[in-house]
C-alpha cells in the first residue's frame, strides 16, 4: 500500500535527507519549501513540491488539502541565513524567533488542516515531529517519533479533537 506523506519543510537540512529515504521506501511524497527556486530540488529528491508559508493558515490548509496525505511530518524551521540572518549567540531569541513560531503556530496550522481532511477507511491520519533533543555527537540520524503531545496540546487548548 502506498502511503501519501506530507513533509512540511522538505528542503531543510533534515528534510533533504528524509525525503529521498521515504521515496526509496515507496512512499508518495509532497514536500514543502518557502521558495519557488527550490521546487526543482524537491523534484530531484523524488517529491512533488509545493511552496507554502507555514505561518499562514490558508497556505498550509491549501497545501495539505491538495496533497491529501495519510501522514504529516513537520520539519519546518527557519534556521537558514536567508530566514533568520547570521547566527548571534548573544541574541538567540532573535535567531530562533521564527523557528519557535513555526513550531507552535505552524504546528497548529498543520493540525487544523489535518482535522479538515476527511478520514478514509484504509488510511490512518498521523502527525510526526522531530525530537528537538535528537542531535547526536556521533553523527547518527535523528529519530522520528510520533508526537503525542500535539494531540494532547490541541485537546487542552481547544474544543476540537484530532485522531
VOGU-3710 file (C-alpha; in Angstrom, 3 decimals, decimal comma):
1> xxxxxxxxxx> 0,000/0,000/0,000  1,314/3,425/-0,975  1,343/5,936/1,875  0,874/9,582/0,930  3,153/11,646/3,158  3,211/15,429/3,509  6,630/16,721/4,608  6,462/20,318/5,811  9,997/21,646/5,473  11,234/19,305/2,754
11> xxxxxxxxxx> 14,190/21,478/1,710  15,647/21,944/5,181  18,692/20,097/6,479  16,696/17,113/7,758  14,038/17,295/5,042  16,661/16,899/2,290  17,807/13,669/3,949  14,351/12,419/4,856  12,582/12,891/1,509  14,759/10,568/-0,626
21> xxxxxxxxxx> 14,734/7,894/2,094  10,943/7,905/2,221  10,681/7,860/-1,575  13,075/4,896/-1,676  10,721/3,064/0,693  7,871/3,519/-1,778  6,001/6,416/-0,191  4,376/9,133/-2,293  5,644/12,466/-1,003  4,512/16,039/-1,187
31> xxxxxxxxxx> 7,159/18,271/0,354  7,101/21,985/1,033  9,523/24,833/0,638  9,234/28,572/1,171  10,996/29,339/-2,121  9,816/28,592/-5,650  13,503/28,348/-6,592  13,760/25,124/-4,536  10,908/23,274/-6,260  13,453/21,729/-8,656
41> xxxxxxxxxx> 15,400/20,333/-5,695  12,271/18,616/-4,383  11,623/17,119/-7,813  15,214/15,796/-7,899  14,674/14,265/-4,454  11,564/12,494/-5,763  8,802/14,549/-4,159  6,018/16,704/-5,501  6,950/20,199/-4,380  4,709/22,979/-3,163
51> xxxxxxxxxx> 5,521/26,485/-1,953  3,975/27,067/1,460  4,199/29,629/4,235  3,991/27,653/7,470  2,820/30,721/9,384  -0,125/31,320/7,047  -3,108/29,116/7,921  -4,643/29,466/4,446  -1,387/28,487/2,720  -0,975/25,440/4,969
61> xxxxxxxxxx> -4,608/24,425/4,589  -4,497/24,596/0,798  -1,225/22,657/0,587  -2,442/19,872/2,888  -5,833/19,664/1,163  -4,212/19,360/-2,272  -1,806/16,644/-1,068  -4,489/14,529/0,670  -1,855/12,927/2,936  -2,146/9,862/5,123
71> xxxxxxxxxx> 0,642/11,224/7,335  2,143/14,644/8,035  5,781/15,128/9,035  6,678/18,521/10,473  10,260/19,575/9,738  9,572/23,307/9,464  12,314/25,601/10,690  13,725/28,992/9,757  17,362/28,401/10,641  18,975/29,364/7,348
81> xxxxxxxxxx> 20,719/32,705/6,954  18,037/33,662/4,411  15,313/33,248/7,050  16,997/34,066/10,353  20,064/36,088/9,412  23,522/35,433/10,743  23,512/33,453/13,998  24,195/35,650/17,000  24,514/33,590/20,149  24,278/36,739/22,227
91> xxxxxxxxxx> 20,704/37,175/20,939  19,408/33,625/20,377  15,833/34,835/20,863  16,067/36,801/17,616  17,701/33,978/15,656  15,187/31,336/16,798  12,080/33,560/16,849  10,641/32,415/13,513  11,510/28,766/14,151  9,764/28,988/17,526
101> xxxxxxxxxx> 6,677/30,405/15,805  6,792/27,620/13,201  6,992/25,006/15,966  3,944/26,462/17,715  1,742/28,385/15,239  2,895/26,340/12,242  2,142/23,120/14,095  -1,318/24,443/14,947  -1,923/25,226/11,265  -0,837/21,721/10,235
111> xxxxxxxxxx> -3,100/20,125/12,820  -6,045/22,301/11,824  -5,515/21,317/8,182  -5,321/17,644/9,193  -8,593/17,975/11,103  -10,323/19,271/7,978  -9,019/16,377/5,879  -11,596/13,584/5,695  -10,635/10,179/7,013  -10,679/7,336/4,519
121> xxxxxxxxxx> -11,327/3,717/5,557  -7,824/2,499/4,646  -5,921/5,491/5,992  -4,909/6,495/9,446  -4,007/10,115/9,977  -0,746/10,589/11,780  1,440/13,535/12,658  5,147/13,160/13,233  7,555/15,649/14,693  11,286/15,505/15,266
131> xxxxxxxxxx> 12,634/15,191/18,737  14,294/18,542/19,363  16,904/16,855/21,552  17,947/14,351/18,924  21,223/15,861/17,714  23,932/13,288/18,224  27,663/13,802/18,514  28,403/10,501/16,730  26,630/11,731/13,572  23,814/9,177/13,646
141> xxxxxxxxxx> 20,479/10,291/12,253  17,782/11,904/14,398  14,950/9,582/15,349  11,423/10,450/14,262  8,816/9,993/16,940  5,055/10,076/16,885  4,256/13,273/18,639  1,538/12,567/21,155  1,837/15,968/22,832  0,393/17,591/19,684
151> xxxxxxxxxx> -2,914/15,865/20,254  -2,867/16,462/23,991  -1,987/20,111/23,483  -4,773/20,544/20,959  -7,302/18,888/23,256  -6,296/21,049/26,197  -6,369/24,345/24,267  -9,425/23,862/22,041  -12,659/22,002/21,976  -11,630/20,218/18,761
161> xxx> -10,245/16,727/18,865  -7,875/15,150/16,402  -7,460/11,438/15,906
//
